[in-house]
Amino acid sequence: MIRREACWLMLSLGAALGACAHDEVPLLCQAARTGDLVISELRGKQSDTDTWGEWVEFYNASSRELSLRGLDLRMAKFDGSSEHHLVVRSPHTLAPGGYFVFGRFDEASLPDHVDAGFLIDFDSDLYKEGIYDLLCGTAEQLVDRVVLNGNLPSQGTLSLDGRLTPSAAANDDSQNWCPDATSTSDGGSQLGLPGTPGRENRPCG
């Protein structure tokens, strides 16, 4: 990776702008320990007309505010192939009990329901089957893991049961997840089945 200082020097010497697209992001989320942040909802590619987009939601299950810049969402197939790292590159903090939505959007054009975008790192569809790891810090501390067995719905979201407080233990149990294909009734202009980005999930069942 190219550090920001080197990137500016290259630009001043007339180097290609593309070389700076993935300049190194300081990993400032070292304070996040295992279970502090948990994956609470995922929205993949939709089968119908949709403007809500694809995203992954995180919940701060700790008792303190956490810095998210440098948080790494690593996706991989079960055999370890097709590994991708989706990094929170903009500065964000998340209060205890708060939700954070990380979506397949450009940082310069985020919709209201998305807090940060990962399009610069990954412009394909989220995996319906595979392993999602949240990593933090230079030592790549494993903060949370969710395993999908092809159950990411093409209508709405895969949602952790809203009757539960999101936790690493709760989202390890596949029985605690369910599709949320509830239609929106807020009269907005978005198209598709939104799930509950940035707020408490609906109960399963």
C-alpha positions in Angstrom: 0.0 0.0 0.0 1.0 3.6 -0.5 1.1 5.9 2.5 -0.6 9.3 2.3 2.7 11.2 2.5 4.2 9.2 -0.4 1.0 9.6 -2.3 1.1 13.4 -2.2 4.7 13.3 -3.3 3.9 11.1 -6.3 1.1 13.4 -7.3 3.5 16.4 -7.1 5.9 14.6 -9.4 3.1 13.8 -11.9 2.5 10.2 -11.0 -0.7 8.5 -12.0 -3.7 9.4 -9.8 -4.8 5.8 -9.8 -1.8 4.9 -7.6 -3.4 6.7 -4.7 -6.9 5.1 -4.9 -6.1 2.7 -2.0 -3.7 4.7 0.1 -3.1 3.3 3.5 -5.7 3.9 6.2 -4.5 4.1 9.8 -6.0 1.3 11.8 -7.5 3.3 14.7 -9.9 0.7 16.0 -7.5 -1.2 18.2 -9.8 -0.7 21.2 -12.4 -3.0 19.8 -12.1 -6.5 21.4 -13.8 -9.7 20.6 -17.6 -9.2 20.9 -17.5 -5.4 21.1 -18.9 -5.0 17.6 -21.3 -7.6 16.2 -22.9 -8.1 12.8 -26.7 -7.6 13.2 -28.2 -7.4 9.7 -27.1 -8.0 6.1 -28.7 -7.0 2.8 -27.5 -8.6 -0.4 -28.5 -8.4 -4.1 -32.2 -8.1 -4.6 -34.3 -9.9 -7.2 -36.7 -6.9 -7.6 -36.3 -3.2 -8.4 -34.3 -1.8 -5.6 -32.6 1.5 -4.5 -31.7 0.6 -0.9 -28.6 -1.2 -2.0 -26.4 -3.9 -0.4 -25.0 -3.4 3.1 -23.9 -4.9 6.4 -25.0 -3.5 9.8 -22.8 -3.5 12.9 -23.9 -3.0 16.5 -21.8 -1.7 19.4 -22.3 -4.3 22.1 -19.6 -2.7 24.4 -20.1 -0.2 27.1 -17.9 2.5 25.5 -17.6 4.6 22.3 -15.6 2.9 19.6 -13.6 4.4 16.7 -14.4 2.5 13.5 -11.9 3.9 11.1 -9.8 1.0 9.9 -12.4 -1.6 10.8 -12.0 -4.4 8.3 -14.9 -6.6 7.1 -13.3 -9.7 5.5 -15.4 -11.8 3.3 -14.3 -15.2 2.0 -15.7 -18.5 0.6 -15.6 -21.5 2.8 -12.5 -22.8 1.1 -10.7 -19.5 1.8 -10.9 -18.3 -1.8 -12.3 -15.0 -3.1 -11.2 -13.2 0.0 -12.0 -9.5 0.0 -11.3 -6.8 2.7 -13.9 -4.0 3.0 -12.3 -1.3 5.1 -14.1 1.7 6.9 -11.8 4.4 5.5 -13.6 7.5 6.8 -13.5 8.6 10.5 -16.5 7.4 12.5 -17.3 6.7 16.1 -20.1 4.5 17.4 -21.7 5.0 20.8 -22.7 2.0 23.0 -25.9 0.5 21.7 -25.5 2.2 18.4 -25.8 0.8 14.9 -23.5 1.4 11.9 -24.4 0.7 8.3 -21.6 -0.1 5.8 -22.9 -0.2 2.2 -21.8 -0.8 -1.4 -21.8 2.9 -2.2 -19.2 5.5 -3.0 -18.2 7.7 0.0 -19.1 10.8 -2.0 -22.7 9.8 -2.6 -24.0 7.9 0.5 -27.8 7.6 0.9 -29.3 8.7 4.2 -29.5 5.1 5.6 -25.8 4.3 5.0 -22.9 5.6 7.3 -19.9 4.6 5.2 -19.3 3.0 1.8 -17.1 0.1 0.6 -17.4 0.5 -3.1 -13.7 1.4 -3.5 -12.8 -2.0 -2.1 -15.5 -4.2 -3.5 -18.0 -3.5 -6.3 -19.6 -7.0 -6.7 -22.5 -8.6 -4.8 -22.2 -9.6 -1.1 -21.7 -13.3 -0.7 -24.8 -15.4 0.0 -22.5 -18.2 1.3 -19.2 -17.8 3.1 -17.6 -16.3 6.2 -17.8 -12.7 7.3 -15.2 -11.6 9.8 -14.9 -8.2 11.5 -11.2 -7.5 12.1 -9.6 -4.6 14.0 -6.1 -3.3 14.5 -2.7 -4.2 13.1 -2.8 -7.6 14.6 -6.2 -8.2 12.9 -8.1 -8.9 16.1 -11.1 -11.0 15.3 -14.0 -9.0 16.7 -17.0 -11.0 15.3 -17.7 -13.7 12.8 -20.9 -14.6 11.0 -21.2 -17.7 8.7 -23.7 -17.7 5.9 -24.9 -21.0 4.4 -26.6 -19.6 1.4 -29.4 -18.0 3.5 -28.9 -14.3 2.4 -32.3 -13.5 1.0 -32.9 -11.9 -2.4 -35.8 -10.0 -1.0 -35.2 -7.9 2.1 -32.5 -8.6 4.7 -31.1 -11.4 6.9 -31.9 -10.0 10.3 -30.8 -11.0 13.8 -34.0 -11.5 15.9 -35.0 -8.1 17.3 -36.2 -9.7 20.5 -32.5 -10.2 21.4 -29.8 -7.7 22.3 -27.2 -8.2 19.5 -24.2 -10.1 20.8 -21.5 -12.3 19.4 -23.1 -15.3 21.1 -26.6 -14.5 19.7 -25.4 -14.1 16.1 -23.5 -17.4 16.3 -26.8 -19.3 16.4 -28.4 -19.7 13.0 -31.8 -20.1 14.7 -31.6 -16.4 15.8 -31.6 -15.1 12.2 -34.6 -14.7 9.9 -35.4 -12.9 6.6 -37.0 -9.5 7.0 -39.1 -8.9 3.9 -41.4 -6.3 5.4 -42.6 -3.6 3.1 -41.9 0.1 3.9 -44.8 2.3 4.7 -43.0 5.6 5.3 -44.1 7.1 2.0 -40.5 7.6 0.9 -39.1 7.5 -2.6 -36.9 4.4 -2.1 -37.8 1.2 -3.9 -37.5 -2.3 -2.4 -37.7 -4.0 0.9 -35.4 -2.1 3.3 -35.0 -4.1 6.4 -34.1 -1.9 9.4 -30.8 -0.2 8.6 -29.4 1.8 11.5 -32.0 0.7 14.1 -33.3 -2.1 16.2 -34.4 -5.2 14.1 -37.9 -6.5 13.9 -38.7 -9.7 15.9 -38.4 -13.0 14.1 -41.5 -15.2 13.8 
